[in-house]
């Protein structure tokens, strides 16, 4: 009798759980659809007539990465936020560039912008958005989902570095995310990296465990490590030999 009651209760709770999960999934899909709709309706879409130089760069990088269909790339006003992201909705891939990061082209930082774009294209090439959906149940395990997200960021940084081939631009792009488009030129990279080793403590460790992105100094350190030993990750070191490396040695 007790055993039967336990079985019935587990069935009831499992059914209720499935219903709640289904409702949550539908709600999340609807909200995501509205977000994408807002981007498509108000953002500026790159094309042969809208910022053609950057559009050609997106096409070239997509071809290099063997992305069969070039993602739609939109620029949206960001209110000072330096960011970009990749997303997917009903089989269509999108890259969204915040206007403040896109404005790098206005100050001669095309290579830095290329790194940012390549990073987002790498998310698409590696199917990170789709994989997040497939492993969604596991993401509820404490720290597992965030650790996976951080690993994805490291992967995309390395891929972006590999396909753009400019280590200085990669380091600059990540430094820009830390201090902005003007001050990054004055940052001592070595001191910035050393800072991350000095800044320790319980809350810093906790923050890193629950963050979706690794700390920027650690991402820069990984880029430098990748530049120094690309063969560890299956890349040919010759692709970087013609690039400047002033940021690495600073």
N, C-alpha and C positions, 0 to 999 in steps of 0.2 A: 504493500500500500504506500509506504513512504517512498519507496523507489519509484513507483508510478507517478506520485505527486511531483517528485523531483524532475522526472522526465517531462511531464506536462509543463511545469514552470519553465524549464530550460527552453522548451519549444516556443512558449509564449514570448519569453524574453528575446529569443533569437529572431522570431517573426517581427516583434516590435523594433528590434535593432535594425533589421533589414529595411523596414519601412522608414525609419529615421534616416538611415544611410541614403536610401533612395531619394527622400525629400531633400536632404542636404546636397546630394549630387546634382539634382535638378536646379536647386537654388544657385549653387556655385556655377553651373553651366550658364544659367540666365544672366548672372552678374558678369561673368566673363564675356558673354556675348554683347552685353551693353557696353562694356569697356572697349571692346574691339570696334563696336559700331561708332562710339564716340571718336576713336582715333581715325577711323576711315572717313567719317563725315566732316571732321574739323582739321585733321592733320594735313600736311602737304606731302603728297606722294612723290617720291623720286621717279624720274622718267627721263627720256631723251630730251625733254624740254624743260624739266625741272631739275636744276643742279646736275646737268649731264655728266660732268667730270666725276662726281661722286657716284652717280648711277653706273657709269662704266666701270668704276672700281669695284662696285658691288657685284656686277656681272662677272668681272674677271676673277674675283676671289671665289665666287660661287662655282665657277668652272674649275678652278684649281682644286677646290674641295670636293668636286664631283657631286655637287648638289644639283639634282636634275632640273628642278624648277626654281628659278630665281625668286627668292622671297620678296614680297611687297615691303618696301621700306618707307616709313613715314617719319616726318619731323613734327614734333608737337612742342608747344610753348611750355616751359618748365618752371618758370618763376625762380630762376637762379640755381635749380638743381642740376648737377652734372651727373647724368646717368644715361643708360640705354638698356634695352631688354629685348629678348626674343620671346615670341609666343606662338601659339598654334590654335586655330579654331576651325572645326569641321574640315580638316584636311589641308587647310591653307596655312602657310608659314608667314609670319610677320616679324620684321625688325623695327623697333621704335627707337628713334634717336631724339633725345631731348635737345631743344634748340640751343641751350647753352653749351652742350658738348659739340654740337654740329658747327657752332661758330668758330671752332678751331681752324676751319679752312680760311677764315677771314684774317688770321694772323700767321699764316704760313705753316700751320701744323697739320698738313695733309697726311703725313705718315702716322702721326699720333691718332688721327681720326680713323685711318685705315686699320690700325690695331684694334680700336674699339669695335669697328664694324666686323672685322675678322673674328673677334671674340664672340660676338653674338651669332655670327654665321656658324661658328663651331658648335654652339649649343644645338643648332638645327641639324648640322651634319651628324652629330653624335646622338640625335633624337632624344635629348635630355627631357624635353617637355613631355613627350609620349611616355618615356620611361618613368617619369614622376607619377604619371597616372597609373601605370602598371604596378608599381610598387607602393601605391598609396597606403594599403593596410600597414605595411612595415614602417611607414613614416610616423605612425602613432607611437612607436617604441621610443622612449625618451632618448634624445640625442642622435638617434640613427638617421632620421631624415635630414637633420641639419648637417651631419657629417657627410652624407651623400652630396648635399648641395655644395658644400665647401670643396669636395673632391672634384665636382663638375667644374667649379670655377678654376681650379688649378689646371685641369685638363684643357679648358678653353683658352687660358692664358698661354699655355705651351703651344697649342695649335695656332693661335693667332700670331705668336712670335715666329713659328716655323713658316707660315705662309706669307708673312710680311717681310721676314728676314732682317728686321732692323731692331736690334736690341735697345739702342738709345730711345727710339720712338716708343717701344713697349714700356720702358722704365718711366719715360716722361708721361705717358698716358696715365699710368697708375698714380704717379705723383700728382698729376692734375686733379685726380679724384680726391686726393688728400687736402690740397691747399688752394686749388683753383688755377685758372688759366694764366694768371700773371705771376703769382708768387713761385710757381713750380721751378722756374729757372734759377731761383736763389737757394733752393733746398740742397743741402749737403747730403747726398744719398747715403754715404757710408754712415754718417751720424744718425740718419733716419733709421737705418737698419739696426745700428747698435742700440738705439732707443727702445726698440721692441724687445731686446734681450734684457734691458735694465728694468723695464716696466713690468713688474710681476706682482702677483697677489691673488687672493681668493676670488675677488670679483672680476678681475681681468680674465682669470682662467675660466670662470663661469660664463662670462660674456662670450668668450671664444667658443665654448661648447654649444651655446644656443644660437650663435650667429649663422646666417645662411652664407655669408662670405668670409673668407679668411681676412685677417688684418692686412692692410695694404703693405706694410713693410715685409711681411712674410711672403706675399705674392711677388713683390719685387725680388726678394731673395731667391725664390723659386725660379724666376725668369733668368736671373744671373747664373744660377746653377744649371739650368737647362742650356743656356748659351755656352757654358763651359764644357758641358758633357752631353750634347744632344744624342750621342750614340746610345746612351742609357735608355732612351725613350724611342729608339728605332729611327732616328733622323740622321741625315748626313751632315757632318759639321761643315762641309765646304760651302753650304748655302749661306753661311753667315760670314765668311771670311772677308768679303768686300765691304762690310759695313763698319761704320765708326763705332768705337766702344768707349767713348769718353766717360759716359755715365757709370760704367762698370768700374773704371779705375779711379773715379773721384772719391 
